Amino acid sequence: MAPALLDLAHWSTWAVCAVIKLPQLAAVLAARSARGVSVGSLLLELAGFLVFLRYQIYYGYPLQTYLEYPIIIAQDVILLLFILRFNGNMKRALFYAITFWGGWYMLTLRKWIIDLAMNLCTFISAGSKLAQLRCLWQTKDSGQVSALTWSMSAYTCASKLWET
């Protein structure tokens, strides 16, 4: 019974990750506004996901252990582009792309860099959530923040903890 439950948690996590940002994207597109959505939070989340993905690739982990991350990263990038567009900051997209590309390369210049970055991922992830909560607190308006996306994120975190 336990292996079946672990398989269910594993596959359901992949399925949720395949669509995790779609409710957020739909909310932003429907409103044609990114009100209440923190760019800083999204950038931190994207940085954490990129570090984790780079770490997994660098150390040669099996693709099944990190397959959801490229999918989430692609969704985050699309969401970031829409947020920048609706906030009138599309010129920053090139800056962010160059910064993340450079970071991707620099992470593996030395082994200690990728190891340190990976150790900081929990703090980066927590910082991302705190940045979003701070934005919500300051604006006193949830705007286009998707509760469904946050709920799916909580589910994937819980299922990953249960899988280990």
N, C-alpha and C positions, 0 to 999 in steps of 0.2 A: 504493500500500500504506500509506504513512504517514497519509494522510487517514482511511483506514478504521480504523486503530489509534487515531487521535485520537478519532474518533467513538465507537468502542468504549469508550475510557477515559471519555469524557464521559457517555455513557448509563449505563455501569455505575456511575459515581460517583453519578448521580441515583438509580439503583435502590437502591444501598447506603444512601444517605442517607435514603431513604424508610422504611427499616426499622432504621436504625443503633442506635437506643435500645431496640428491642423485646427483644433478649436481656437487656439490663440490667433492663428493666421486668419481664420474665418471672421473672428470678432474684429480684428483690425481692418480687414478688407471691407466688411459690411459697413463699418462706421466711417471708413476712409479717414481714420484718425488713430493715432497711437497714444491717446491720452491715458495716463495712468501706467503706461508700460515704461519701465526704466531701461534706457539704453545701456547704462553702466552695468546693470544686473545681467543683461543679455551678453555683454562683452565678457564679463567675468565667467559666466556659464560656458560660453564658447571657448574661452581660454582653458578652463578646467577640462572640458571634453577633449580639446586638442592635445593637451598634455597627456591625458590618460591614453588616448589613441596612439600617440607617438611612443609612449612607454611600452605599450603592448606590442607594437610593431618592432621596436628596437630590441626587445628581449625575445622576440620570436614566439609569442604566445599563439595558440591556435585561434583562427579567425572566429570560431564560435563563441569565444570568451569576450569578444569586443565588437561583434558584428553590428550591434545596435548603435554604436557611437558614430560611424560615418553617416548613418541615416539621420540621427538626431542633429549632427553638425550641419548637414545639408538643410534641414528644416530651420535650424537657428540662423543660418546665413540668409535664407530667403526671408525669414521674419525680420532680421536686421535690415535688410534692404528696403522692405516695405515701411518699417518704422522710420528709417532715414528719409525715405521719400515723402512720407506724410508729415514729417517734422521739418522738411525743407533743408535737410543736411546731406544730400546725395554726394556732395563733394568729399565728405569724410569717408565714403565707402572705399575709395582707392587707398587712403591713408590706413584704414583698418586692414584692408587686404594685404598691403605691403608689410604692416606690422606683424600680422599673424603668420604670413609666409616666412618672414625673417625669424620669428620666434620658433616656428616649426624646424627650421634649419639649425638654429643656435642650440636647441634643446639637446642635440646629439653631438655637439662639438667635443664635449667631455662627458664621461660616464657620470660623474658626480652631479652635473647640471641636471640631467634627466632624472636622476634619483632624488635630488632635492626638490625639483619641480613636482614630482609625483607625491612626495611627502607633504607638499603644500596644497595638494588638490582638495583635501577636505576643507581647509580654510578658505580656499578660493570658492568652493561650492557654497559654503556657509555665507561668505561675503556676498555672493550673488543674491542669495535669498534675502539677506539683510538690506542690500541696496534696493531691492524691489519693495520690501516692506517700508523702508524709509521714504521711497517715492510715494507710496500709498498714503503714508502718514502725512507727508507734506502737502499733497494735493487734496487730501480728504475726499478722494474720489477714486474708485477702482477703475473708472474709465473702461478701457477695452481689455482689462486683465481677465483671462479666462479661468474661472474656477475649475472647469473640467480639465484643463491642461495641468493645473496645480494638483488636482486629485490624481490624475494619471501619473504624475511625477512621484507623488507620495507612494502610490501603489508599486511603482517600479523599484523605488528605494527599499520598501519593505520586503518585496519579493527577492531582491538581491541579497538582503541580510538573511532571509530565510534559506536561500539556496546555499549559502556558505557554511 
